[in-house]
Amino acid sequence: MVAPLAAALDVMDGSKEDQAKKLLASVFNESLYLVLSGFTMSSIFSKCQLDCRAAALLQQSLGHRPFLFMLAIMWLGVGLSALLSNVTAPLLLVEVLKPLLRDMPTDSRYSRALLLGLAFACNVGGMMTPISSPQNVASLQALRQHGRDITWSEWLYLSIPFCTLAVLVCWLLLLVVYRFDLSESEALRLQRPGSPSSSKIPAVIFDQEELSYGKMAGLVGALATLAAFAYAPAAQEVGGTSSVALLFVALSLGAGGISRQTFNSYNWHLLFLIGGGSALGLAVQESGLLDLLTDAVQRQLSSSPWLLIVELTLVIVGATTFVSHTVAALVLMPLVVQLGEEAGVERIAVLLGAFACSTACALPMTSFPNVNSLMAADDLGKPWLSVKNFLVAGIPTTITLAVLLVTAGYLIGAWALG
């Protein structure tokens, strides 16, 4: 409703026809082609069973070391979130982990730690690339509407070291929580002779399919597309990253890498949610409302670039603790861009702001990875996690990651963006 209503109410300059053209062009913008290519990559990687193969390999190597196995699963969650998006990765990995979890008691604290670790890691993985989460796409689109951009290589210069550090911090905090997260029934059970424990991880069992030439070709195409995204000169040969993304989708569909049914089943309502947010950002910017908001807010904020970014980061983390990460990015990032532009730090403000949108882990309903772990249940329909588990582990994790973001994240981001 945003685009037609904004044109009908005449909130922008120009004729209503010109306003409508601008608004509708902003709905399905170049950022959405990147998201669409991410859906296609997800289908190809899933078809090649990369998630199951990786989990089985980790179990064989670390099955006798449960906490290192948990860290490895968290790394796998980050990697798959970077490649597939943090909407798809937790879905795949929870299905992989369910056979392991079913072999443990439902009240096992290791099961809780494993599911929380997966959720937090996929939140961190949502920071990894410009297309690994909807909030990243929304943040970059808000910046592009002001004529600025952040390249893939600049993004990766910050995300790789920061996400590495963030995952280790999450893992260490979960080990502390695990130590005290022992229920009475589990304590009694562990006292019995021969009782099961988390000293050995059960094998990952799945129907392994052969990697055909067609699957391998699709996998090579997906990796080549990611390489083109990261290396801007290669992408410019065909008109930029959005053209590379559309070319990859077209070739995958035409060559049979994905089926028409798979293409039709993609998360199209998420694309239109992001597109509607882009139209809203354009209307807010060109109507003058963003300038009014900026003037009102700027009086309360610091003039120092670092303190300004600290204040904006804390506001974003506070908002995303209670509302969806994606919705918060759609609403807040245009204001972050405007305030950052006034201080001359709009690019680092958007980069750290996008990371801040994925930082909040305290409540289960604010991100898809959290919801996915909360909804996981055993064969009797009893969930492994509750809201209390998220609060106990998520509050210290959120605070620690926010502090990490405005200290180490700011320093690395300032270096990455020159």
PyMOL commands that set and color helices and strands:
alter all, ss='L'
color gray80, all
select helices_A, chain A and resi 2-8+16-27+30-47+50-62+66-84+89-102+109-125+134-144+152-180+184-191+213-230+232-236+241-255+260-264+268-287+289-298+305-322+325-343+346-357+364-366+368-375+387-416
alter helices_A, ss='H'
color red, helices_A
deselect
rebuild
show_as cartoon
